[in-house]
Amino acid sequence: LDKTPALFALTAALGGLAYAVPYTFALFYGLATPDADNARQGAIHETLIGVSLGFGPLMAGALLSLGKGPWVLGVMVLALGLLSLGVQGLLPSLRRSA
């Protein structure tokens, strides 16, 4: 594809949607839980969003600068997904013990 302003605008719009939709849903469902403190849930949500929106691009840039190719990004996405699932699996047991 040619690098044109229209392509840049389309990419920026789709990237914005890619961040906005999960952000909105996560915030809504985080705050809609009846059994948890809403302020705490909101703080956890903002922390995770802030870390993930900074860490992902930072790691992607670092991996690409090593010159290993774009397949490394796929490995990173897979590893972070597994890490996320692991943390989500631990959260219920941590809540029960608290």
C-alpha positions, 0 to 999 in steps of 0.5 A: 500500500502507498503511504498516503494521508488517507491511509494514515487517517484510516489507520488512526481511526481504526486504531482509535476504535481498537483502543476505545471499544475495549476500554469502554467495555472494561470500564463499564463492567469493572464499575458495574460489579455489585459486590466490589468497591467501585472506586477500587475497580476504577483504579485497577482499570485505569492502572491496567489500561495505562500500563497496557497502552504504554507497555505494548507499543514500547515492547513492540518498538524494542522488538522490532528495533532488534531486527528480528522481524514482525513474527516476534510481535506475534510471539509477544501478543501470544505471551501477553495474552497467556499472561493476562489469562493467567492473572485473570485465573489468579484473581478469583483465588486472591479475592477469596483469601482476602 
